[in-house]
């Protein structure tokens, strides 16, 4: 029977039509957020970040001077991985500055001159910065924290908190591991958290075409409606909240590292108590964000 004769057969024609209208099964992908680095890896990074802290107070009903701190910074650099953790995370990296900028209290300026070598080392937990071999001054280190995020090898990695051991399709969502996330928040931020109040999910937002290197845009959000922070004796948090948003662009080929990542966190605390025998109220707002793109 010829091909045209087959197509003229009514039963076969209906079967072919039925097959044609059945939607194709959505492609699924391995989810791996913690991509392995190698000592000697080189890449270019462009990073922008900001940190804000605002505090207002009243003492015995009288408003006190507000305390505000705002830092924004930008960094373009060539990076070299100098050391990694046992599970493949960057823990020591050298950044050779191409361009940089910093704005403190609304006043712009240069963060560091072109050619400066920044070494960021988080092998002991908290990142430590050096400039051309000398320890960074505290004010400079604070600005560098805004644009350079180093993983703490003592904390869980992103797969353990946000990941999935199940293959996922675009549009899929799954819960963030609340117990793991809360444990790191308590350890890293010294926060007092009610784990039962935690909510969070991770989602595969889209597949971004890239010729031979397509990538998944994956985002996560987590929220805590009851959170407190350490305060001086006599003061306590009456209301606290925390929200974190995270987004990354991860090649489908899990052997390749992420192309971009961004993070923003917002924390708000209303506090009340007694200071030196006088009633005191305090409101603290903390905002921090960073976005970075990488070229390998």
C-alpha positions as CSV (number, residue, x, y, z in Angstrom):
1,X,0.0,0.0,0.0
2,X,1.4,3.4,-1.0
3,X,1.7,6.2,1.5
4,X,-1.1,8.2,-0.1
5,X,-3.4,5.2,0.1
6,X,-2.7,4.9,3.8
7,X,-3.6,8.5,4.3
8,X,-6.9,8.0,2.4
9,X,-7.9,5.2,4.8
10,X,-10.6,6.7,7.0
11,X,-9.7,4.7,10.2
12,X,-6.0,5.5,9.9
13,X,-6.7,9.1,9.1
14,X,-8.8,9.4,12.3
15,X,-6.0,7.7,14.3
16,X,-3.4,10.1,12.9
17,X,-5.6,13.0,13.7
18,X,-6.1,11.8,17.3
19,X,-2.4,11.4,17.8
20,X,-1.8,14.9,16.3
21,X,-4.0,16.6,18.9
22,X,-2.6,14.8,22.0
23,X,-0.4,17.4,23.7
24,X,3.3,16.5,23.9
25,X,4.5,15.7,27.4
26,X,6.3,18.7,29.0
27,X,10.1,18.2,29.1
28,X,11.5,17.8,32.6
29,X,15.0,18.7,33.8
30,X,17.4,17.8,36.6
31,X,17.4,20.5,39.2
32,X,20.9,21.4,40.5
33,X,21.4,24.8,42.0
34,X,24.8,24.3,43.8
35,X,27.0,24.0,40.7
36,X,30.5,22.7,41.4
37,X,33.5,25.1,41.0
38,X,37.1,24.1,40.3
39,X,40.3,25.7,41.6
40,X,41.7,27.7,38.7
41,X,38.3,28.5,37.2
42,X,38.3,32.0,35.6
43,X,35.2,34.1,34.9
44,X,34.0,37.7,34.5
45,X,31.5,39.0,37.0
46,X,29.3,42.1,37.0
47,X,27.6,42.7,40.3
48,X,25.3,45.4,41.8
49,X,24.1,45.5,45.4
50,X,22.6,47.7,48.1
51,X,22.1,47.5,51.9
52,X,19.8,49.8,53.9
53,X,19.2,50.0,57.6
54,X,16.7,52.4,59.1
55,X,15.9,52.9,62.8
56,X,13.5,55.2,64.4
57,X,13.0,55.5,68.2
58,X,10.9,57.2,70.9
59,X,12.1,57.6,74.5
60,X,9.4,58.5,77.1
61,X,7.2,59.4,74.2
62,X,9.7,61.8,72.6
63,X,11.0,61.1,69.1
64,X,14.8,60.5,69.0
65,X,17.1,61.2,66.0
66,X,16.7,58.6,63.3
67,X,19.6,56.4,62.4
68,X,20.0,55.5,58.7
69,X,22.7,53.7,56.8
70,X,22.5,53.2,53.1
71,X,25.3,51.7,50.9
72,X,25.1,50.9,47.2
73,X,28.0,49.4,45.2
74,X,28.9,48.1,41.8
75,X,31.7,45.9,40.7
76,X,33.0,44.5,37.4
77,X,35.9,42.2,37.8
78,X,37.8,39.2,36.5
79,X,37.6,36.3,39.0
80,X,39.8,33.4,39.7
81,X,38.8,30.6,42.1
82,X,41.6,29.9,44.6
83,X,39.9,27.3,46.9
84,X,36.7,25.3,47.1
85,X,34.9,23.5,49.9
86,X,34.5,19.7,50.1
87,X,31.2,20.0,48.2
88,X,32.6,22.2,45.5
89,X,31.6,25.7,46.6
90,X,33.9,28.7,46.1
91,X,35.4,29.7,49.4
92,X,38.4,31.7,48.3
93,X,38.3,33.8,45.2
94,X,40.5,36.7,43.8
95,X,38.7,39.5,42.0
96,X,40.8,41.9,39.8
97,X,38.8,45.1,39.5
98,X,37.8,46.4,36.1
99,X,35.4,49.1,37.2
100,X,33.8,49.8,40.6
101,X,31.6,52.4,42.3
102,X,30.2,53.0,45.8
103,X,27.5,55.4,47.1
104,X,27.4,56.1,50.8
105,X,24.7,58.4,52.2
106,X,23.9,59.6,48.7
107,X,27.5,60.5,47.9
108,X,29.0,58.6,44.9
109,X,32.6,57.6,44.5
110,X,35.0,54.9,43.3
111,X,35.1,51.7,45.4
112,X,38.6,50.6,44.3
113,X,40.9,51.5,41.4
114,X,41.1,49.4,38.3
115,X,43.6,46.6,38.7
116,X,43.1,46.2,42.5
117,X,43.0,42.6,43.6
118,X,40.3,41.7,46.1
119,X,40.6,38.4,47.9
120,X,37.4,37.1,49.5
121,X,37.8,34.1,51.8
122,X,34.9,32.4,53.6
123,X,36.7,29.2,54.5
124,X,36.1,30.0,58.2
125,X,32.5,30.9,57.7
126,X,32.0,34.7,57.5
127,X,33.8,36.2,54.5
128,X,37.0,38.1,55.1
129,X,38.4,40.5,52.5
130,X,41.9,41.6,51.7
131,X,43.1,44.3,49.2
132,X,46.4,43.7,47.4
133,X,47.4,41.4,50.2
134,X,46.4,43.7,53.1
135,X,43.3,43.3,55.3
136,X,40.4,45.5,54.1
137,X,39.4,48.4,56.4
138,X,36.0,47.7,58.1
139,X,34.1,50.4,56.1
140,X,35.5,49.0,52.8
141,X,34.8,45.4,53.9
142,X,31.2,46.4,54.5
143,X,30.9,47.8,51.0
144,X,32.5,44.7,49.5
145,X,29.9,42.5,51.3
146,X,27.2,44.3,49.3
147,X,28.6,43.2,45.9
148,X,30.5,40.0,46.7
149,X,28.5,37.0,48.1
150,X,30.7,34.1,49.3
151,X,29.1,30.9,50.4
152,X,29.5,29.8,54.0
153,X,30.8,26.2,53.8
154,X,29.4,25.6,57.3
155,X,25.9,26.2,56.1
156,X,23.7,24.0,53.9
157,X,24.0,24.5,50.2
158,X,21.2,25.8,47.9
159,X,20.2,22.3,46.8
160,X,19.6,21.3,50.4
161,X,17.3,24.2,51.0
162,X,15.7,25.1,47.7
163,X,16.4,22.1,45.5
164,X,14.5,19.1,44.3
165,X,15.7,15.5,43.8
166,X,12.8,15.0,41.4
167,X,13.1,16.2,37.8
168,X,10.9,19.2,37.2
169,X,9.2,20.9,34.2
170,X,8.7,24.6,33.5
171,X,5.9,25.8,35.7
172,X,6.5,23.3,38.5
173,X,6.8,24.4,42.1
174,X,7.8,22.6,45.4
175,X,8.3,23.6,49.0
176,X,11.5,25.0,50.4
177,X,12.9,22.9,53.1
178,X,11.7,25.1,56.0
179,X,13.7,23.3,58.8
180,X,17.0,23.7,56.8
181,X,16.3,27.3,55.9
182,X,15.3,28.3,59.5
183,X,18.4,26.6,60.9
184,X,20.7,28.6,58.7
185,X,18.8,31.9,59.5
186,X,19.1,31.3,63.2
187,X,22.8,30.5,62.9
188,X,23.8,33.1,60.3
189,X,21.6,36.0,61.4
190,X,21.2,35.2,65.1
191,X,17.4,35.4,64.5
192,X,14.8,34.0,66.8
193,X,12.4,32.1,64.6
194,X,9.2,30.1,64.9
195,X,9.7,27.3,62.3
196,X,5.9,26.6,62.2
197,X,5.5,30.1,60.8
198,X,7.8,29.5,57.8
199,X,6.4,29.4,54.2
200,X,8.4,29.0,51.1
201,X,8.5,27.6,47.6
202,X,10.8,27.1,44.6
203,X,9.6,27.4,41.0
204,X,10.9,26.7,37.5
205,X,9.9,30.0,35.9
206,X,11.0,29.5,32.3
207,X,13.4,27.8,29.9
208,X,15.6,30.5,28.4
209,X,16.9,29.5,24.9
210,X,20.6,29.7,24.4
211,X,21.3,27.7,21.2
212,X,23.5,24.9,22.5
213,X,23.3,26.1,26.1
214,X,19.6,26.6,27.2
215,X,19.1,27.5,30.8
216,X,16.3,27.4,33.4
217,X,15.3,30.5,35.3
218,X,14.5,29.2,38.8
219,X,13.1,31.4,41.6
220,X,12.4,30.9,45.3
221,X,10.6,32.9,48.0
222,X,10.5,32.4,51.7
223,X,8.6,34.2,54.4
224,X,8.4,34.4,58.2
225,X,5.7,36.3,59.8
226,X,7.1,35.8,63.4
227,X,10.7,36.6,63.8
228,X,12.8,38.4,66.5
229,X,16.3,39.6,66.9
230,X,18.7,40.1,69.8
231,X,18.1,43.4,71.6
232,X,19.5,45.1,74.7
233,X,18.2,44.0,78.1
234,X,14.7,45.4,78.7
235,X,13.7,45.5,75.0
236,X,11.8,42.9,73.0
237,X,10.3,42.5,69.6
238,X,6.6,43.0,69.5
239,X,6.2,42.3,65.8
240,X,8.7,41.0,63.2
241,X,8.7,39.7,59.7
242,X,11.3,38.4,57.1
243,X,11.0,37.9,53.4
244,X,13.6,36.6,51.0
245,X,13.5,36.4,47.2
246,X,16.0,34.4,45.1
247,X,16.4,34.0,41.3
248,X,19.0,32.3,39.2
249,X,19.7,31.3,35.6
250,X,21.1,27.8,35.5
251,X,22.2,26.0,32.3
252,X,20.3,22.8,31.6
253,X,23.7,21.1,31.4
254,X,24.3,20.7,35.2
255,X,28.1,20.5,34.7
256,X,28.0,24.3,33.8
257,X,27.8,27.0,36.4
258,X,25.1,29.5,36.9
259,X,24.8,32.5,34.5
260,X,23.2,34.9,36.9
261,X,21.9,35.1,40.4
262,X,20.0,37.7,42.4
263,X,18.8,37.9,46.0
264,X,16.8,40.4,48.1
265,X,15.8,40.3,51.7
266,X,13.6,42.5,53.8
267,X,13.2,42.4,57.6
268,X,11.0,44.6,59.8
269,X,10.9,44.7,63.5
270,X,8.7,46.7,65.9
271,X,10.3,46.8,69.4
272,X,9.2,48.1,72.8
273,X,10.5,48.0,76.4
274,X,12.2,50.0,79.0
275,X,15.6,51.8,78.7
276,X,17.1,53.3,81.9
277,X,13.7,53.4,83.5
278,X,12.0,55.2,80.6
279,X,9.6,53.6,78.1
280,X,11.1,53.1,74.7
281,X,9.8,52.1,71.2
282,X,11.9,51.3,68.2
283,X,11.3,50.3,64.6
284,X,14.1,48.7,62.6
285,X,13.9,48.1,58.8
286,X,16.7,46.2,57.0
287,X,16.8,45.7,53.3
288,X,19.6,44.0,51.3
289,X,19.9,43.0,47.6
290,X,22.4,41.8,45.1
291,X,22.3,40.8,41.5
292,X,25.3,39.3,39.6
293,X,25.9,38.0,36.1
294,X,28.8,35.6,35.2
295,X,30.6,35.0,31.9
296,X,32.9,31.9,31.7
